């Protein structure tokens, strides 16, 4: 019969430290002639690989004549207090005609070798007891700090309070607590867990309330509460208030981690060493916490130095240009990594080696900063590069170049390269300048290079703006000034806007309108919107309408200059009516805007003169007065006024010959009358009468000393000559139609 290979038992056991309790044994039966083998494969039961054991499959070889073999499974001896764990064992792949026996699977039990250190410190319990109606077994978590005796139980009577305090022997990071309890009858029982680093006893003032939970059912039950490893302490007190139940505890289990993770730090001595010197960069890795086991720590490698070109290393478990690891020996708190610079004769920048610890579940990181060592060049001084700052005007269109100069200082023994790129300051790439980047190469005989950055012209009034040109990554040189500042000077100015009015007053029913003229100076390329304030006693759309404004209301408005236009007009058209009312005003004031300056700061007022009375008085500006069809008294006052009397003999009144030149559009001799104030005109005029015949002449000038009023029938000009001799020049105060049959009787002195 062929050989049959099987386990000698279904159950084997081993201590966690590898000491055998019941050795794994394989037997060969039936036939022992010849060599045969079988594969033994360990797989996870409660134990897990690689945390608890090595799961590599084993080839078990039987020599000719051998009938038994013993096998060892490598077990991980950790520092955790944990429950008994199991490994599944399976035989397969018998060779040379052998077969598997009936017992081709078995169970290997790992017995934990960390004893429970907790002891019951004190109890405050009633003497009566309550026995659960069934037996209980407990499933233990991986690490256990205290395991109560489940053969004993304690009882809290009705409305009673009981507590048990456990001394864990040392400070633990607690993960959970389990209570095996029963209560009768069903009720609300509260459990509180207190934790402290000193005994708690009857007073909980020095303890932390870590958890509160309840039990309600009348059956025996496991209660578990998790601390998530955030609660630490040596003393744990379980305090239970049973109301209205009897509550019994059968077991208390407290779980936690007694061996805190190491915290790893790194530092470098001689933070800077000479390239060709004898001193090395020594990085010292230190750990605090548990030292009992070896520990491998990972780190990242960076910097400008190149591994195996600029330096070599000793002391690392693994090392390349980007990552590395180093291993602490068991019971060792420090480990060093030595980086030895590789000497050369090349003039080059100082070079750096930067280490930073990387995270791992096996340790905490104490040094979070990058730890940098510098290899100082000692072969001479590298030349330096500097970039200048420039200022230039923007321009109104197209582009112009901002030319930056990069200057090399010092002797170059090899070509030099450097990268450059623009960056926004207050100027914006794409609208104020064109983004530019690239690289420059200096030959050994070149001391300067230039960079051109196109500046985009516009006509926008704006502040001066800046942008940057940054130099980076030089080779065979260092940067003395790595940033050039470009300043774009604005050459556009705000338009200056003024406001003027053609007439200051117009009779309400006149066909003449007011025209406000807005004028701008400066750059006319673009359109421009100007803001205005609207005020006055007249009401928009009742007393007047407007044309020309972009927007208009009783309080505000805007007007737009077309592109290329220096002026814009706003027309106010008074609305005629037959109501006797006061004169009314329209008052416009320029208000501020970002694209223009205000040239006219005062309010410009138009007066709508009421013409429903027979006496009309103009303003002190240029006015248009329209009389009625009755006999009207029209007083022009100051300014060059346009006066129209209408029919039925009107009086055109002048107070002083120096008030301006009024245009009388419809003066009719022998029907209308020019009335002058004798005391203001002077020249010997007699008040309250028409002038004398000797005081009037038709012509261009006085011909006798008695002449005072001169009518030029060719031009229509009406002048007053105070002395008739030319000593005082004649003053024109009105313009009539030409060719009138005007006589002295048409002029009255008041």
CORURZI-V64826 format. One record per pair of residues at least 6 apart in sequence whose C-alpha atoms are under 6 Angstrom apart, sorted by the first residue. I is the first residue (numbers start at 1). J is the second residue. If there is no record, write none. Layout:
i->I j->J
i->I j->J
This chain:
i->2 j->31
i->2 j->98
i->3 j->29
i->3 j->30
i->3 j->31
i->3 j->98
i->4 j->28
i->4 j->29
i->4 j->98
i->4 j->99
i->4 j->100
i->4 j->101
i->5 j->27
i->5 j->28
i->5 j->100
i->5 j->101
i->6 j->26
i->6 j->27
i->6 j->101
i->6 j->103
i->6 j->104
i->7 j->25
i->7 j->26
i->7 j->103
i->8 j->25
i->8 j->26
i->10 j->106
i->11 j->106
i->11 j->107
i->11 j->108
i->12 j->22
i->12 j->24
i->12 j->108
i->13 j->21
i->13 j->22
i->13 j->108
i->13 j->109
i->14 j->20
i->14 j->21
i->14 j->110
i->15 j->110
i->15 j->111
i->16 j->77
i->16 j->110
i->16 j->111
i->16 j->112
i->16 j->113
i->17 j->77
i->18 j->75
i->24 j->70
i->24 j->71
i->25 j->69
i->25 j->70
i->26 j->68
i->26 j->69
i->27 j->67
i->27 j->68
i->28 j->67
i->32 j->65
i->33 j->64
i->33 j->65
i->34 j->64
i->35 j->62
i->35 j->63
i->35 j->64
i->36 j->62
i->36 j->95
i->36 j->96
i->37 j->60
i->37 j->61
i->37 j->62
i->37 j->94
i->37 j->95
i->38 j->59
i->38 j->60
i->38 j->93
i->38 j->94
i->39 j->58
i->39 j->59
i->39 j->91
i->39 j->92
i->39 j->93
i->40 j->57
i->40 j->58
i->40 j->90
i->40 j->91
i->41 j->57
i->41 j->89
i->41 j->90
i->42 j->55
i->42 j->88
i->42 j->89
i->43 j->87
i->43 j->88
i->44 j->87
i->45 j->86
i->45 j->87
i->45 j->88
i->46 j->85
i->46 j->86
i->47 j->85
i->47 j->86
i->47 j->87
i->52 j->76
i->53 j->74
i->53 j->75
i->53 j->76
i->54 j->74
i->80 j->143
i->81 j->114
i->81 j->143
i->81 j->144
i->82 j->142
i->82 j->143
i->82 j->144
i->83 j->140
i->83 j->142
i->84 j->110
i->84 j->111
i->84 j->112
i->85 j->109
i->85 j->110
i->86 j->108
i->86 j->109
i->86 j->110
i->87 j->107
i->87 j->108
i->88 j->107
i->89 j->105
i->89 j->106
i->89 j->107
i->90 j->105
i->91 j->104
i->116 j->145
i->116 j->146
i->118 j->146
i->118 j->167
i->118 j->168
i->118 j->169
i->119 j->166
i->119 j->167
i->120 j->166
i->121 j->165
i->121 j->166
i->121 j->167
i->122 j->165
i->123 j->164
i->124 j->162
i->124 j->163
i->125 j->162
i->129 j->155
i->130 j->155
i->143 j->255
i->143 j->256
i->144 j->255
i->144 j->256
i->145 j->254
i->145 j->255
i->145 j->256
i->146 j->253
i->146 j->254
i->147 j->253
i->148 j->251
i->148 j->252
i->148 j->253
i->150 j->250
i->150 j->251
i->153 j->249
i->153 j->250
i->154 j->248
i->154 j->249
i->155 j->247
i->155 j->248
i->156 j->246
i->156 j->247
i->157 j->246
i->158 j->244
i->158 j->245
i->158 j->246
i->159 j->242
i->159 j->243
i->159 j->244
i->160 j->241
i->160 j->242
i->161 j->240
i->161 j->241
i->162 j->239
i->162 j->240
i->163 j->238
i->163 j->239
i->164 j->237
i->164 j->238
i->165 j->236
i->165 j->237
i->166 j->235
i->166 j->236
i->167 j->235
i->168 j->234
i->170 j->234
i->171 j->233
i->171 j->234
i->172 j->232
i->172 j->233
i->172 j->256
i->172 j->257
i->172 j->258
i->173 j->229
i->173 j->231
i->173 j->232
i->173 j->256
i->173 j->257
i->174 j->229
i->174 j->231
i->174 j->232
i->174 j->255
i->174 j->256
i->175 j->226
i->175 j->227
i->175 j->228
i->175 j->229
i->175 j->255
i->175 j->256
i->176 j->225
i->176 j->226
i->176 j->227
i->176 j->255
i->177 j->224
i->177 j->225
i->177 j->253
i->177 j->254
i->178 j->223
i->178 j->224
i->178 j->252
i->178 j->253
i->179 j->222
i->179 j->223
i->179 j->251
i->179 j->252
i->180 j->221
i->180 j->222
i->180 j->249
i->180 j->250
i->180 j->251
i->181 j->220
i->181 j->221
i->181 j->248
i->181 j->249
i->181 j->250
i->182 j->219
i->182 j->220
i->182 j->247
i->182 j->248
i->183 j->218
i->183 j->245
i->183 j->246
i->183 j->247
i->184 j->218
i->184 j->245
i->184 j->246
i->185 j->218
i->185 j->245
i->186 j->216
i->186 j->217
i->186 j->218
i->187 j->216
i->187 j->244
i->187 j->245
i->188 j->216
i->188 j->243
i->189 j->214
i->189 j->215
i->189 j->241
i->189 j->242
i->189 j->243
i->190 j->213
i->190 j->214
i->190 j->240
i->190 j->241
i->191 j->212
i->191 j->213
i->191 j->214
i->191 j->239
i->191 j->240
i->192 j->211
i->192 j->212
i->192 j->238
i->192 j->239
i->193 j->210
i->193 j->211
i->193 j->237
i->193 j->238
i->194 j->207
i->194 j->208
i->194 j->209
i->194 j->210
i->194 j->236
i->194 j->237
i->195 j->207
i->195 j->208
i->195 j->233
i->195 j->235
i->195 j->236
i->196 j->207
i->196 j->233
i->196 j->235
i->197 j->233
i->197 j->234
i->197 j->235
i->261 j->363
i->262 j->287
i->262 j->288
i->262 j->289
i->262 j->290
i->262 j->363
i->263 j->287
i->263 j->288
i->263 j->363
i->263 j->364
i->263 j->365
i->263 j->366
i->264 j->286
i->264 j->287
i->264 j->365
i->264 j->366
i->265 j->285
i->265 j->286
i->265 j->366
i->265 j->367
i->266 j->284
i->266 j->285
i->267 j->283
i->267 j->284
i->268 j->282
i->268 j->283
i->269 j->282
i->271 j->373
i->272 j->373
i->272 j->374
i->272 j->375
i->273 j->375
i->273 j->376
i->274 j->375
i->274 j->376
i->275 j->341
i->275 j->343
i->275 j->375
i->275 j->376
i->275 j->377
i->276 j->343
i->280 j->339
i->280 j->340
i->281 j->338
i->281 j->339
i->282 j->337
i->282 j->338
i->283 j->336
i->283 j->337
i->284 j->335
i->284 j->336
i->285 j->334
i->285 j->335
i->285 j->336
i->286 j->333
i->286 j->334
i->287 j->333
i->291 j->331
i->292 j->330
i->292 j->331
i->293 j->330
i->294 j->328
i->294 j->329
i->294 j->330
i->295 j->327
i->295 j->328
i->296 j->326
i->296 j->327
i->297 j->325
i->297 j->326
i->298 j->324
i->298 j->325
i->298 j->358
i->299 j->323
i->299 j->324
i->299 j->325
i->299 j->356
i->299 j->357
i->299 j->358
i->300 j->322
i->300 j->323
i->300 j->355
i->300 j->356
i->301 j->322
i->301 j->323
i->301 j->354
i->301 j->355
i->302 j->353
i->302 j->354
i->303 j->352
i->303 j->353
i->303 j->354
i->304 j->351
i->304 j->352
i->305 j->351
i->305 j->352
i->305 j->353
i->307 j->321
i->310 j->341
i->310 j->342
i->311 j->340
i->311 j->341
i->311 j->342
i->312 j->339
i->312 j->340
i->313 j->338
i->313 j->339
i->314 j->338
i->315 j->337
i->316 j->325
i->316 j->326
i->316 j->337
i->317 j->325
i->317 j->326
i->318 j->324
i->318 j->325
i->328 j->335
i->345 j->379
i->347 j->379
i->347 j->380
i->348 j->476
i->350 j->375
i->350 j->376
i->350 j->377
i->351 j->374
i->351 j->375
i->352 j->373
i->352 j->374
i->353 j->372
i->353 j->373
i->354 j->371
i->354 j->372
i->355 j->370
i->355 j->371
i->356 j->370
i->382 j->477
i->383 j->409
i->383 j->410
i->383 j->411
i->383 j->477
i->384 j->408
i->384 j->409
i->384 j->477
i->384 j->478
i->384 j->479
i->384 j->480
i->385 j->407
i->385 j->408
i->385 j->479
i->385 j->480
i->386 j->406
i->386 j->407
i->386 j->480
i->386 j->481
i->387 j->405
i->387 j->406
i->387 j->481
i->387 j->484
i->388 j->405
i->388 j->484
i->389 j->484
i->389 j->485
i->389 j->486
i->390 j->486
i->391 j->486
i->391 j->487
i->392 j->488
i->392 j->489
i->393 j->488
i->393 j->489
i->394 j->457
i->394 j->488
i->394 j->489
i->394 j->490
i->395 j->457
i->396 j->457
i->396 j->458
i->396 j->459
i->397 j->457
i->397 j->458
i->398 j->457
i->399 j->454
i->399 j->455
i->399 j->456
i->399 j->457
i->400 j->454
i->400 j->455
i->401 j->452
i->401 j->453
i->401 j->454
i->401 j->455
i->402 j->452
i->402 j->453
i->403 j->451
i->403 j->452
i->404 j->450
i->404 j->451
i->405 j->449
i->405 j->450
i->406 j->448
i->406 j->449
i->406 j->450
i->407 j->447
i->407 j->448
i->408 j->447
i->412 j->444
i->414 j->444
i->415 j->442
i->415 j->443
i->415 j->444
i->416 j->441
i->416 j->442
i->416 j->475
i->416 j->476
i->417 j->440
i->417 j->441
i->417 j->474
i->417 j->475
i->418 j->439
i->418 j->440
i->418 j->473
i->418 j->474
i->419 j->438
i->419 j->439
i->419 j->471
i->419 j->472
i->420 j->437
i->420 j->438
i->420 j->439
i->420 j->470
i->420 j->471
i->421 j->436
i->421 j->437
i->421 j->469
i->421 j->470
i->422 j->435
i->422 j->436
i->422 j->468
i->422 j->469
i->423 j->467
i->423 j->468
i->424 j->467
i->425 j->466
i->425 j->467
i->426 j->465
i->426 j->466
i->427 j->465
i->427 j->466
i->427 j->467
i->429 j->435
i->432 j->456
i->433 j->454
i->433 j->455
i->433 j->456
i->434 j->454
i->459 j->492
i->461 j->492
i->461 j->493
i->464 j->488
i->464 j->489
i->464 j->490
i->465 j->487
i->465 j->488
i->466 j->486
i->466 j->487
i->466 j->488
i->467 j->486
i->468 j->484
i->468 j->485
i->468 j->486
i->469 j->483
i->469 j->484
i->470 j->482
i->470 j->483
i->471 j->482
i->494 j->595
i->494 j->596
i->495 j->520
i->495 j->521
i->495 j->522
i->495 j->596
i->496 j->520
i->496 j->521
i->496 j->596
i->496 j->597
i->496 j->598
i->496 j->599
i->497 j->519
i->497 j->520
i->497 j->598
i->497 j->599
i->498 j->518
i->498 j->519
i->498 j->599
i->498 j->600
i->499 j->517
i->499 j->518
i->499 j->600
i->500 j->516
i->500 j->517
i->501 j->515
i->501 j->516
i->502 j->515
i->503 j->622
i->503 j->623
i->504 j->606
i->504 j->607
i->504 j->621
i->504 j->622
i->504 j->623
i->505 j->606
i->505 j->607
i->505 j->608
i->505 j->619
i->505 j->623
i->506 j->608
i->506 j->609
i->506 j->623
i->506 j->624
i->506 j->625
i->507 j->608
i->507 j->609
i->507 j->611
i->507 j->625
i->507 j->626
i->508 j->574
i->508 j->576
i->508 j->608
i->508 j->609
i->508 j->610
i->509 j->576
i->510 j->626
i->513 j->572
i->513 j->573
i->514 j->571
i->514 j->572
i->515 j->570
i->515 j->571
i->516 j->569
i->516 j->570
i->517 j->568
i->517 j->569
i->518 j->567
i->518 j->568
i->519 j->566
i->519 j->567
i->520 j->566
i->524 j->564
i->525 j->563
i->525 j->564
i->526 j->563
i->527 j->561
i->527 j->562
i->527 j->563
i->528 j->560
i->528 j->561
i->529 j->559
i->529 j->560
i->530 j->558
i->530 j->559
i->531 j->558
i->531 j->591
i->532 j->556
i->532 j->557
i->532 j->558
i->532 j->589
i->532 j->590
i->532 j->591
i->533 j->555
i->533 j->556
i->533 j->588
i->533 j->589
i->534 j->554
i->534 j->555
i->534 j->556
i->534 j->587
i->534 j->588
i->535 j->555
i->535 j->587
i->536 j->585
i->536 j->586
i->536 j->587
i->537 j->584
i->537 j->585
i->538 j->584
i->538 j->585
i->538 j->586
i->540 j->554
i->543 j->574
i->543 j->575
i->544 j->573
i->544 j->574
i->544 j->575
i->545 j->572
i->545 j->573
i->546 j->571
i->546 j->572
i->547 j->570
i->547 j->571
i->548 j->570
i->549 j->558
i->549 j->559
i->549 j->570
i->550 j->558
i->550 j->559
i->551 j->557
i->551 j->558
i->561 j->568
i->580 j->612
i->583 j->608
i->583 j->609
i->583 j->610
i->584 j->607
i->584 j->608
i->585 j->606
i->585 j->607
i->585 j->608
i->586 j->605
i->586 j->606
i->587 j->604
i->587 j->605
i->588 j->603
i->588 j->604
i->589 j->603
i->614 j->632
i->615 j->632
i->615 j->633
i->615 j->634
i->616 j->634
i->617 j->635
i->618 j->636
i->620 j->638
i->620 j->639
i->621 j->638
i->621 j->639
i->622 j->639
i->622 j->640
i->622 j->641
i->623 j->641
i->624 j->641
i->624 j->642
i->625 j->643
i->626 j->644
i->627 j->644
i->627 j->645
i->627 j->646
i->628 j->646
i->629 j->646
i->629 j->647
i->630 j->648
i->631 j->648
i->631 j->649
i->631 j->650
i->632 j->650
i->633 j->651
i->634 j->652
i->635 j->653
i->638 j->659
i->638 j->660
i->639 j->660
i->640 j->660
i->640 j->661
i->640 j->662
i->641 j->662
i->642 j->662
i->642 j->663
i->643 j->663
i->643 j->664
i->644 j->664
i->644 j->665
i->644 j->666
i->649 j->671
i->649 j->672
i->650 j->672
i->651 j->673
i->651 j->674
i->652 j->674
i->652 j->675
i->653 j->675
i->653 j->676
i->654 j->676
i->655 j->676
i->655 j->677
i->656 j->680
i->656 j->681
i->657 j->733
i->660 j->733
i->661 j->733
i->661 j->734
i->662 j->734
i->663 j->734
i->663 j->735
i->664 j->736
i->669 j->742
i->673 j->746
i->673 j->747
i->674 j->747
i->675 j->747
i->675 j->748
i->675 j->749
i->676 j->749
i->676 j->750
i->677 j->749
i->677 j->750
i->678 j->685
i->678 j->687
i->678 j->749
i->678 j->750
i->683 j->722
i->687 j->749
i->687 j->750
i->688 j->749
i->688 j->750
i->689 j->748
i->689 j->749
i->690 j->745
i->690 j->747
i->690 j->748
i->690 j->749
i->691 j->744
i->693 j->744
i->695 j->706
i->695 j->707
i->695 j->708
i->696 j->707
i->696 j->709
i->696 j->710
i->696 j->744
i->697 j->710
i->698 j->710
i->698 j->711
i->698 j->712
i->699 j->711
i->699 j->712
i->700 j->712
i->702 j->724
i->704 j->724
i->705 j->723
i->705 j->724
i->705 j->725
i->706 j->724
i->707 j->724
i->708 j->720
i->708 j->721
i->708 j->722
i->709 j->719
i->709 j->720
i->710 j->718
i->710 j->719
i->711 j->717
i->711 j->718
i->713 j->738
i->713 j->739
i->714 j->738
i->715 j->738
i->716 j->735
i->716 j->736
i->716 j->737
i->716 j->738
i->717 j->735
i->718 j->732
i->718 j->734
i->718 j->735
i->719 j->731
i->719 j->732
i->719 j->733
i->720 j->730
i->720 j->731
i->721 j->730
